[in-house]
Amino acid sequence: MTGHDWQNLAEMAQQLGDGAIHLLPGSAAQVQGIFNPTVLPKFLRDQPISSAPTPLLASPLSSPARDAARALAQHTSAETDSRALLPGLLVGIDGGAGDVVAQRPALGAIWRGQGYEVIEDAAPTGNVVAIDELAALIEAAIAREASAPETDSAKAVELIAPEAEHLPIGWLPDKEDPARVSLGAGLADGLLSAEIAALLGRLEVDISITPWRGLLFHDLPEGDAEVIVKVLAPRGFIFDINSPELSF
């Protein structure tokens, strides 16, 4: 999610919806309660928001996985019919830790250091490709699913929640640079006010939505991370993995 995405989502929620951003399983954000759907297409033309036609997961602590997911979202959003939404076709990019593979994505890849090993039907294929070829393969698969007369891809995917201690919540040190960290945050019921979403858009920090309705603030100097915790913890952000308010 870019800063512009957060600010545009905030404006959509304030102007057209219920005033909140709803984080959903599958690394998705949604504005609900749209009271005038006829103006939504114009809003999205004027203030576009990054999107993909399917649930698109990435290992949240893996830069190669996040980069690939971002490229795939841009590619499939530009190349596929915007009406061909397939909420049950799970696409996943695993950084090598197995967290996304455990969700059994129908399509996707595993980062292998020099390229991406293709996943088909929830299983690695042994075929390692570059990101451009991976994007073309996934685009073709999405097109096939969209044109199929009957498919389970119209049904929303259900994710498997990992054990709480394995969730990316709290202070997450960078293994390569001890002076930098990532911050994982949860939100009660996955709800984020439009005002706070607008604030996130002004932070100029790389932020991603995790598959389990959380947020991850990436690659921060320790001092910046401390400031973010002080600002956001009083506003409902949960940085404690043991908090009873966390829900997935």
TANORGI-V130555 format. One record per helix or strand of 3 or more residues. SS is the DSSP state (h for helix, s for strand). FROM is the first residue (numbers start at 1). TO is the last residue. Records with the same first field share a line. If there is no record, write none. Layout:
SS->FROM-TO ; FROM-TO
//
This chain:
h->3-16 ; 37-46 ; 63-79 ; 101-103 ; 131-147 ; 152-154 ; 164-166 ; 188-190 ; 194-202 ; 222-235
s->20-24 ; 28-30 ; 54-58 ; 86-94 ; 107-111 ; 116-120 ; 123-129 ; 170-173 ; 180-187 ; 191-193 ; 207-209 ; 214-221
//
